[in-house]
Amino acid sequence: MKTEFESMKKLIEKNSNEKIVESDKTKNTSYESYFFHFKSDNKKSTETISLLLKSKQKGVYYSLTASCQLEDNLETNMSIMLKCLNSFEEK
């Protein structure tokens, strides 16, 4: 899982216009998971949270992402979206 996370991080740093604010392992989900927190500095600045979750199947991962524009009540909207991401359940 850590290898997948590091690989994804390198791809993001190389190819994304967004800046990674922080990223690490998280214990906020019931799955082994890592998170990325991004910010963009363009005309419509956004903040994005992305989770990389390990599934029950070997070699299968989920990537869940939520983003919000900075001027759209960021704290409230991001909090709601994080709760939604953390409620993810594999069927």
N, C-alpha and C positions, 0 to 999 in steps of 0.2 A: 504494500500500500504506500509506504513512504517513497518507494522508487517511482510510482505513478505520480505522486504529488510533486516530487522534485522535477520530473520530466515535464509535467504540465507547467510548473513555475517557470522553467527555462523558456518554454514556448511562448508563454505570455509576455515575459520580459523582452523577448526578441521581437515579437510580432504585434503586440498590442499598443494602441495609443493611450491606454489607461495606465496610470501609475499604481503599482501595488503598494498600499499603505502598510498592510501587515498580512501575514499568512503563517499558519501553524496548524498543529493538531488541535482538535477541539473535542470536548466531552459533552457538548450540548445536544447531541443526538444519541439515539439508542444503537447507532452503528459506528464502527470505526470510521472516523472521518477527519478531513482536513478542510480548512477554509482559506479563502482569499478575500481580502477587502481592497477594492479598487476605487480610485477617483479619477475622473477625467477633467481636464481643464479647457474644454472647448466651449463654444457658444452656449450650448445647453448642458452645462456641467451636471454630471451624475455621480452617484455613489452606488457601487455594486458589491453585493456579497455573493460569493459562489462557494458551494459546498461540494466536495468530492467524497462520496460515500462508498464504502465497500459493501457489495451485495452478499447474499447468502451463497451465490454461485461463484465458484473459483474463477478468477480472472475477469469478473464483471464488476463494473463500477457505475455509479450514478453521478451525474453532474447536475446540481440544482442551482439556479441563479435567480436573484432578485435585484432589481435596480430601481432607483428613484432619482428624479431631478432634484437638485438642491433647493430650488425655490418652492417645491411642493410639500411643505411641512415635513421635512426630511426625517426628523426624529420619530414622529408618530408613524409615518408610513413605513419606515425601515423597520421599526419595532414590530409592526403588524406582519410585514413580509417575513421577518426572521422567525416569528412564531409559526407561520405557515410552512416555511422550509423545515423547521425542526419537527413538525408533525408528520413528515413523510414516513410512510410505511410501505415496505415491500410486500407484495401479495404473492 
